[in-house]
Amino acid sequence: MKMKYFVLAPIVAAGLTAAPAAYAEEVMTWDECVSYAIANNPELRSSRELIRQSRANVGIARSAYLPQVSASLGVGVSRAESRSELERLKISKMKSTSEIESAIRNDLLGRKTTSQSESLSYGIEGRQLVFDGMKTVYDIRAASSQVNEARYSHAKTSSQIRLNLRVAFIELLKAQDSIQISKEIAERSKQNLDLVRMRFRAGREHRGSLLNAEANLASARLGVVQAERDLTVARRGLLKQMGIDALKPIRAAGKLEYQPHDTEKPEFEAIAATHPAVLLLKSQGETARYSEKSKIAEFFPVISVTAGADRSKSLLDGMTSVNRSNGLNLSAGVQATMPLFSGGKSYYNLDKAQSQTRKVKDDETSAHQQVVMTLEEYWNSWQNASDSVAVQRKFLDAAIERSRISEAQYSLGLLTFDNWIIIEDSLSQMKKSYLNALANQSVTEAQWLQARGETLAYDQ
């Protein structure tokens, strides 16, 4: 039995040693997260497919100006029954239907003659558009403008995904730092409890203070557990933005730190002029104008030329069993179609297109104003959050110094427990507040970049 234990012990030890490596956290930098999102985020991939579809629509619109060629092939079978001239003469001389039926029953008229023939026809026809009032030209330009729409829409999607990804990355950094702070608070709460317990045993502190110190330690340990749970949620959030479905242990590289910020106010009007949201509506306005011109062109005639060749061939005559064939037929011509009345459909289509042009123009003006307003708002939020970090740092430094002094005073009996524990709680809150201020600075910076229209390409 002992020999068996000694044989298995190294194997078990090796397994326990290898276990942490199998579940080791994968450290991911911000640039790596961006690369993952570009390749795997489903919203971004769906947006790219819309660009592909819009490009295909250009080819569809252009195809109307290219020759339209079609081929045809047909096979037919015909069957006919007939009687001889003598039989038809006999039938014409009969005076009543009963006489005809009697003659048929007695086989006085003879049998009918049946003939069957098979035919084959094939041909090719081509049509070339010559003039349609420039409708096809405007359709092509409208489709090309829709490609730009898809690109600007993709840029808006990419900008939003960058914001979501950045916020998720910051939340994971915050959750990681929060665990560290929670552990520090728990460790300090344990030291405080030891100090209170020592004074309690010496008769220099009452039981209420001891119970309060024990409750503070329990609360601090609960904070560690909650921080670890928040870490799992933050981890899943970042994986989702990267387009990864399965939950796996990852860790965001780095930590939250104060970031120096630019205090010079930019020119919001210039930024708004090149913002994807404004360019999208401008492109939609261009598409609407081409669509309007296309509807006007529907009132003009459509002229096209046609040419074709076909051949038909009788394969078999049932009566004579002789092959017959016909010659090749060639055709060419010019066709013109002029719309006269369609129940007002063309008129209402034009009225709708003109209304859409006016609507998009107003939407573009509104979007420009909204972008300028959003830029102003998020610029101020970023500046305020950045300035707040410096203030919170001063509060934290003051809380650390007060805690150091108050701990010494409490140990010497120069400070009551109630006053001392308030200072200790203040230190814990200042640590969390400073972490929140750092995270808020990073989030507001990400919101400012998104307001500027920056996409994932900003980080490449």
C-alpha positions as CSV (number, residue, x, y, z in Angstrom):
1,M,0.0,0.0,0.0
2,K,2.8,2.4,0.9
3,M,4.6,1.5,-2.4
4,K,1.5,2.3,-4.4
5,Y,1.2,5.7,-2.6
6,F,4.8,6.6,-3.4
7,V,4.2,5.7,-7.1
8,L,1.1,7.8,-7.4
9,A,2.3,10.8,-5.4
10,P,4.6,12.2,-8.1
11,I,1.9,11.9,-10.7
12,V,-0.7,13.7,-8.5
13,A,1.9,16.4,-7.7
14,A,2.7,16.9,-11.4
15,G,-1.1,17.2,-12.1
16,L,-1.6,19.8,-9.4
17,T,1.4,21.7,-10.7
18,A,0.1,21.7,-14.3
19,A,-3.4,22.6,-13.4
20,P,-2.8,26.4,-12.9
21,A,-1.0,26.6,-16.3
22,A,-4.0,25.0,-18.0
23,Y,-6.3,27.8,-16.6
24,A,-3.8,30.6,-16.8
25,E,-5.2,34.0,-17.7
26,E,-4.5,35.3,-21.1
27,V,-3.2,38.9,-20.9
28,M,-4.6,41.0,-23.7
29,T,-3.5,44.4,-24.7
30,W,-5.8,47.1,-26.0
31,D,-4.4,46.7,-29.6
32,E,-5.0,43.0,-29.5
33,C,-8.6,43.6,-28.4
34,V,-9.1,45.9,-31.3
35,S,-7.7,43.4,-33.8
36,Y,-10.1,40.7,-32.4
37,A,-13.1,43.0,-32.7
38,I,-12.3,44.0,-36.3
39,A,-12.1,40.3,-37.3
40,N,-14.9,38.8,-35.2
41,N,-17.5,41.4,-34.0
42,P,-20.7,40.3,-35.7
43,E,-22.1,43.9,-36.0
44,L,-19.0,45.0,-37.8
45,R,-19.0,42.0,-40.2
46,S,-22.7,42.6,-40.9
47,S,-21.9,46.2,-41.7
48,R,-19.2,45.1,-44.1
49,E,-21.6,42.9,-45.9
50,L,-23.9,45.9,-46.5
51,I,-21.0,47.5,-48.4
52,R,-20.6,44.4,-50.5
53,Q,-24.3,44.4,-51.3
54,S,-24.3,48.1,-52.3
55,R,-21.4,47.5,-54.7
56,A,-23.4,44.7,-56.2
57,N,-26.3,47.1,-56.7
58,V,-24.1,49.3,-58.8
59,G,-23.4,46.3,-61.1
60,I,-27.2,45.6,-61.3
61,A,-28.0,49.1,-62.3
62,R,-25.2,49.2,-64.8
63,S,-26.4,46.0,-66.5
64,A,-29.4,47.8,-68.0
65,Y,-27.0,49.6,-70.4
66,L,-25.4,46.4,-71.5
67,P,-26.8,44.1,-74.3
68,Q,-29.5,41.7,-73.1
69,V,-29.1,38.4,-74.9
70,S,-31.3,35.4,-74.5
71,A,-31.5,32.0,-76.1
72,S,-34.6,29.8,-76.6
73,L,-35.2,26.1,-77.3
74,G,-38.5,24.3,-77.8
75,V,-39.6,20.8,-78.7
76,G,-43.3,20.1,-79.7
77,V,-45.4,17.2,-80.5
78,S,-48.7,17.4,-82.6
79,R,-51.2,14.7,-83.4
80,A,-54.1,14.8,-85.9
81,E,-57.0,12.5,-87.0
82,S,-58.6,12.6,-90.5
83,R,-60.9,10.6,-92.9
84,S,-60.7,10.2,-96.7
85,E,-62.8,12.3,-99.1
86,L,-65.1,9.3,-99.8
87,E,-65.9,8.8,-96.1
88,R,-66.6,12.5,-95.6
89,L,-68.9,12.4,-98.7
90,K,-70.8,9.4,-97.3
91,I,-71.3,11.2,-94.0
92,S,-72.6,14.4,-95.8
93,K,-75.3,12.3,-97.6
94,M,-76.7,10.8,-94.4
95,K,-79.8,12.6,-93.2
96,S,-79.8,11.9,-89.5
97,T,-77.5,11.3,-86.6
98,S,-78.9,7.9,-86.1
99,E,-77.8,6.9,-89.6
100,I,-74.2,8.1,-88.9
101,E,-74.1,6.2,-85.6
102,S,-75.4,3.1,-87.3
103,A,-72.8,3.4,-90.0
104,I,-70.0,3.8,-87.5
105,R,-71.2,0.6,-85.6
106,N,-71.3,-1.4,-88.7
107,D,-67.9,-0.1,-89.8
108,L,-69.4,1.2,-93.0
109,L,-67.2,4.4,-93.1
110,G,-63.8,2.8,-92.6
111,R,-61.2,3.8,-90.1
112,K,-59.8,7.2,-89.3
113,T,-56.2,8.2,-90.3
114,T,-53.9,9.4,-87.5
115,S,-50.8,11.5,-88.1
116,Q,-48.2,12.6,-85.6
117,S,-45.3,15.1,-86.0
118,E,-42.5,16.3,-83.8
119,S,-40.8,19.7,-84.1
120,L,-37.7,21.4,-82.8
121,S,-37.2,25.2,-82.6
122,Y,-34.2,27.2,-81.3
123,G,-33.0,30.8,-81.6
124,I,-31.2,33.7,-80.1
125,E,-32.3,37.2,-79.5
126,G,-30.5,40.4,-78.4
127,R,-31.7,43.8,-77.2
128,Q,-29.7,46.9,-76.7
129,L,-31.0,50.0,-74.8
130,V,-30.4,53.2,-76.8
131,F,-32.3,55.9,-74.9
132,D,-34.4,55.9,-71.7
133,G,-34.4,59.6,-70.8
134,M,-31.1,59.1,-68.8
135,K,-33.0,57.0,-66.3
136,T,-30.3,54.2,-66.2
137,V,-27.6,56.8,-65.8
138,Y,-29.2,58.3,-62.7
139,D,-29.9,54.8,-61.3
140,I,-26.2,54.0,-61.6
141,R,-25.2,57.2,-59.9
142,A,-27.8,56.6,-57.2
143,A,-26.4,53.1,-56.6
144,S,-22.8,54.5,-56.5
145,S,-24.0,57.0,-53.9
146,Q,-25.5,54.2,-51.9
147,V,-22.0,52.6,-51.7
148,N,-20.8,55.8,-49.9
149,E,-23.8,55.5,-47.6
150,A,-22.8,52.0,-46.7
151,R,-19.3,53.1,-46.0
152,Y,-20.3,56.0,-43.8
153,S,-22.8,53.7,-42.0
154,H,-20.0,51.2,-41.5
155,A,-17.9,54.0,-40.0
156,K,-20.7,54.9,-37.6
157,T,-21.0,51.3,-36.6
158,S,-17.2,51.0,-36.1
159,S,-17.2,54.2,-34.0
160,Q,-19.9,52.8,-31.7
161,I,-18.2,49.4,-31.4
162,R,-14.9,51.2,-30.5
163,L,-16.7,53.0,-27.7
164,N,-18.3,49.8,-26.5
165,L,-15.0,47.9,-26.7
166,R,-13.1,50.7,-24.9
167,V,-15.6,50.9,-22.1
168,A,-15.6,47.1,-21.7
169,F,-11.8,47.2,-21.5
170,I,-11.8,50.0,-18.9
171,E,-14.4,48.1,-16.9
172,L,-12.2,45.0,-16.8
173,L,-9.2,47.2,-15.8
174,K,-11.4,48.7,-13.1
175,A,-12.6,45.3,-11.9
176,Q,-9.0,44.1,-11.7
177,D,-7.9,47.1,-9.7
178,S,-11.0,46.9,-7.6
179,I,-10.0,43.4,-6.4
180,Q,-6.6,44.7,-5.4
181,I,-8.1,47.6,-3.5
182,S,-10.7,45.3,-1.8
183,K,-8.0,43.0,-0.7
184,E,-6.0,46.0,0.7
185,I,-9.1,47.2,2.6
186,A,-9.7,43.7,3.9
187,E,-6.1,43.4,5.1
188,R,-6.2,46.7,6.8
189,S,-9.6,45.8,8.4
190,K,-8.0,42.7,9.8
191,Q,-5.1,44.8,11.3
192,N,-7.6,47.2,12.8
193,L,-9.5,44.3,14.3
194,D,-6.3,42.9,15.9
195,L,-5.6,46.4,17.3
196,V,-9.1,46.7,18.7
197,R,-9.0,43.2,20.1
198,M,-5.7,43.9,21.9
199,R,-7.1,47.0,23.4
200,F,-10.3,45.2,24.4
201,R,-8.4,42.5,26.2
202,A,-6.4,45.2,28.0
203,G,-9.7,46.7,29.1
204,R,-9.1,49.9,27.2
205,E,-11.9,49.3,24.6
206,H,-15.6,48.2,25.0
207,R,-17.3,45.3,23.4
208,G,-19.3,47.5,20.9
209,S,-16.1,48.7,19.3
210,L,-14.9,45.1,19.0
211,L,-18.1,44.0,17.3
212,N,-18.0,47.0,15.0
213,A,-14.4,46.1,14.0
214,E,-15.5,42.5,13.3
215,A,-18.4,43.7,11.1
216,N,-16.0,46.0,9.2
217,L,-13.8,43.0,8.5
218,A,-16.7,40.9,7.3
219,S,-17.9,43.7,5.0
220,A,-14.4,44.1,3.6
221,R,-14.2,40.4,2.9
222,L,-17.6,40.5,1.2
223,G,-16.2,43.4,-0.9
224,V,-13.5,41.1,-2.2
225,V,-16.0,38.4,-3.2
226,Q,-18.2,41.0,-4.9
227,A,-15.2,42.4,-6.8
228,E,-14.4,38.9,-8.0
229,R,-17.9,38.5,-9.3
230,D,-17.8,41.8,-11.0
231,L,-14.5,40.7,-12.7
232,T,-16.4,37.8,-14.3
233,V,-19.1,40.1,-15.7
234,A,-16.5,42.6,-17.0
235,R,-14.5,39.8,-18.6
236,R,-17.6,38.5,-20.4
237,G,-18.5,42.0,-21.5
238,L,-15.1,42.5,-23.2
239,L,-15.2,39.1,-24.8
240,K,-18.7,39.9,-26.2
241,Q,-17.4,43.1,-27.8
242,M,-14.5,41.2,-29.4
243,G,-17.0,38.7,-30.9
244,I,-15.9,35.8,-28.7
245,D,-18.9,33.7,-27.4
246,A,-17.1,31.4,-25.0
247,L,-16.1,32.7,-21.5
248,K,-12.4,32.2,-21.0
249,P,-10.0,33.7,-18.4
250,I,-8.5,36.9,-19.8
251,R,-6.8,39.8,-18.2
252,A,-6.6,43.4,-19.5
253,A,-3.0,44.5,-19.8
254,G,-2.0,47.6,-17.7
255,K,-3.9,49.5,-15.1
256,L,-5.9,52.6,-14.7
257,E,-3.7,55.7,-14.4
258,Y,-4.1,59.4,-14.8
259,Q,-3.8,60.5,-18.4
260,P,-2.7,64.0,-19.3
261,H,-5.3,65.6,-21.5
262,D,-5.3,68.4,-24.1
263,T,-7.0,71.5,-22.8
264,E,-7.1,73.4,-26.0
265,K,-10.6,73.5,-27.3
266,P,-10.9,72.2,-30.9
267,E,-13.0,73.7,-33.7
268,F,-16.3,71.8,-33.5
269,E,-17.7,73.0,-36.8
270,A,-14.7,71.7,-38.7
271,I,-15.0,68.3,-37.0
272,A,-18.8,68.1,-37.6
273,A,-18.2,68.7,-41.4
274,T,-16.3,65.5,-41.7
275,H,-18.3,63.5,-39.2
276,P,-19.6,60.1,-40.5
277,A,-23.2,60.9,-39.4
278,V,-23.2,64.1,-41.4
279,L,-21.5,62.6,-44.4
280,L,-24.0,59.7,-44.3
281,L,-26.9,62.1,-44.6
282,K,-25.1,64.2,-47.2
283,S,-24.7,61.0,-49.3
284,Q,-28.3,60.1,-48.7
285,G,-29.3,63.5,-50.1
286,E,-27.2,62.9,-53.2
287,T,-28.9,59.5,-53.6
288,A,-32.3,61.2,-53.2
289,R,-31.5,63.7,-55.9
290,Y,-30.5,61.1,-58.4
291,S,-33.6,59.1,-57.6
292,E,-35.7,62.2,-58.2
293,K,-34.1,62.6,-61.7
294,S,-34.7,58.9,-62.4
295,K,-38.4,59.4,-61.7
296,I,-38.5,62.4,-64.1
297,A,-36.9,60.2,-66.8
298,E,-39.8,57.8,-66.6
299,F,-41.9,60.3,-68.5
300,F,-39.6,60.0,-71.6
301,P,-39.8,57.3,-74.3
302,V,-37.6,54.2,-74.1
303,I,-35.8,53.3,-77.4
304,S,-34.0,50.0,-78.0
305,V,-32.8,48.0,-80.9
306,T,-33.4,44.2,-81.3
307,A,-31.9,41.5,-83.4
308,G,-32.6,37.8,-83.5
309,A,-32.2,34.5,-85.4
310,D,-34.2,31.3,-85.0
311,R,-34.8,28.0,-86.8
312,S,-37.6,25.5,-86.6
313,K,-37.3,21.9,-87.8
314,S,-39.9,19.1,-88.2
315,L,-38.2,16.0,-87.0
316,L,-40.7,13.3,-88.1
317,D,-44.0,13.2,-90.1
318,G,-46.1,10.3,-88.9
319,M,-47.7,9.6,-92.2
320,T,-44.7,9.7,-94.6
321,S,-41.8,9.3,-92.2
322,V,-39.9,11.9,-94.1
323,N,-37.6,14.4,-92.4
324,R,-38.4,18.0,-93.1
325,S,-36.6,21.2,-92.1
326,N,-37.2,24.9,-92.4
327,G,-34.7,27.7,-93.1
328,L,-33.1,30.2,-90.8
329,N,-35.2,33.2,-89.8
330,L,-33.4,36.5,-89.2
331,S,-34.9,39.6,-87.6
332,A,-33.9,43.1,-86.6
333,G,-35.7,46.2,-85.6
334,V,-36.1,49.3,-83.5
335,Q,-38.6,49.5,-80.7
336,A,-39.9,52.7,-79.0
337,T,-42.2,52.8,-75.9
338,M,-43.8,55.9,-74.7
339,P,-45.7,55.9,-71.4
340,L,-49.1,57.6,-71.8
341,F,-51.2,56.9,-68.7
342,S,-50.4,54.7,-65.7
343,G,-53.1,55.8,-63.3
344,G,-50.9,58.6,-61.9
345,K,-48.3,56.2,-60.6
346,S,-45.3,58.0,-62.3
347,Y,-46.6,61.4,-60.9
348,Y,-46.9,60.1,-57.4
349,N,-43.5,58.4,-57.6
350,L,-41.9,61.8,-58.6
351,D,-43.8,63.6,-55.8
352,K,-42.5,61.1,-53.3
353,A,-38.9,61.4,-54.5
354,Q,-39.0,65.2,-54.4
355,S,-40.3,65.0,-50.8
356,Q,-37.5,62.6,-49.9
357,T,-34.9,65.0,-51.3
358,R,-36.3,67.9,-49.1
359,K,-36.5,65.6,-46.0
360,V,-32.9,64.4,-46.3
361,K,-31.7,68.0,-46.7
362,D,-33.4,69.0,-43.4
363,D,-32.1,65.9,-41.7
364,E,-28.5,66.8,-42.8
365,T,-28.9,70.3,-41.2
366,S,-30.3,68.8,-38.0
367,A,-27.5,66.2,-37.8
368,H,-24.8,68.8,-38.2
369,Q,-26.3,70.8,-35.3
370,Q,-26.6,67.7,-33.2
371,V,-23.0,66.6,-33.8
372,V,-21.8,70.1,-32.8
373,M,-23.8,69.9,-29.6
374,T,-22.6,66.4,-28.8
375,L,-19.0,67.4,-29.4
376,E,-19.4,70.4,-27.0
377,E,-21.0,68.1,-24.4
378,Y,-18.5,65.3,-24.4
379,W,-15.5,67.7,-24.6
380,N,-16.7,69.3,-21.4
381,S,-17.4,66.0,-19.7
382,W,-13.8,64.8,-20.6
383,Q,-12.3,68.0,-19.3
384,N,-14.3,67.8,-16.0
385,A,-13.5,64.2,-15.5
386,S,-9.8,64.8,-16.1
387,D,-9.7,67.7,-13.6
388,S,-11.6,65.6,-11.1
389,V,-8.8,63.0,-11.0
390,A,-6.3,65.5,-9.7
391,V,-8.8,66.6,-7.0
392,Q,-9.6,63.0,-6.0
393,R,-5.9,62.3,-5.8
394,K,-5.5,65.1,-3.2
395,F,-8.3,63.7,-1.2
396,L,-6.7,60.3,-1.3
397,D,-3.3,61.6,-0.2
398,A,-5.0,63.5,2.7
399,A,-7.0,60.4,3.7
400,I,-3.8,58.3,3.8
401,E,-2.0,60.8,5.9
402,R,-4.9,61.2,8.3
403,S,-5.2,57.4,8.6
404,R,-1.5,57.1,9.5
405,I,-1.7,59.8,12.2
406,S,-5.1,58.6,13.6
407,E,-3.8,55.0,13.9
408,A,-0.9,56.1,16.0
409,Q,-3.2,58.3,18.1
410,Y,-5.6,55.5,18.7
411,S,-2.8,53.1,19.7
412,L,-1.7,55.6,22.3
413,G,-5.3,56.2,23.5
414,L,-5.3,59.8,22.2
415,L,-8.3,59.2,19.9
416,T,-11.6,57.4,20.5
417,F,-12.6,54.4,18.4
418,D,-15.6,56.3,16.9
419,N,-13.4,59.1,15.5
420,W,-10.7,56.7,14.4
421,I,-13.1,54.3,12.5
422,I,-14.6,57.3,10.7
423,I,-11.2,58.2,9.3
424,E,-10.5,54.6,8.4
425,D,-13.8,54.3,6.5
426,S,-13.0,57.6,4.8
427,L,-9.7,56.1,3.5
428,S,-11.5,53.1,2.1
429,Q,-14.0,55.4,0.3
430,M,-11.3,57.6,-1.0
431,K,-9.5,54.7,-2.6
432,K,-12.7,53.6,-4.4
433,S,-13.5,57.2,-5.4
434,Y,-10.1,57.6,-6.9
435,L,-10.4,54.4,-8.9
436,N,-13.8,55.6,-10.1
437,A,-12.4,58.9,-11.1
438,L,-9.6,57.2,-13.1
439,A,-12.1,55.0,-14.9
440,N,-14.4,58.0,-15.5
441,Q,-11.6,59.9,-17.2
442,S,-10.9,57.0,-19.5
443,V,-14.6,56.5,-20.3
444,T,-15.3,60.2,-21.1
445,E,-12.2,60.3,-23.3
446,A,-13.6,57.3,-25.2
447,Q,-17.0,59.1,-25.5
448,W,-15.2,62.2,-26.8
449,L,-13.4,60.2,-29.5
450,Q,-16.7,58.5,-30.4
451,A,-18.4,62.0,-30.6
452,R,-15.6,63.0,-33.0
453,G,-16.4,59.9,-35.2
454,E,-13.2,58.0,-34.5
455,T,-13.4,54.3,-35.6
456,L,-11.4,51.2,-34.7
457,A,-8.9,52.3,-37.3
458,Y,-7.9,55.1,-34.8
459,D,-6.0,52.5,-32.7
460,Q,-4.3,50.7,-35.6
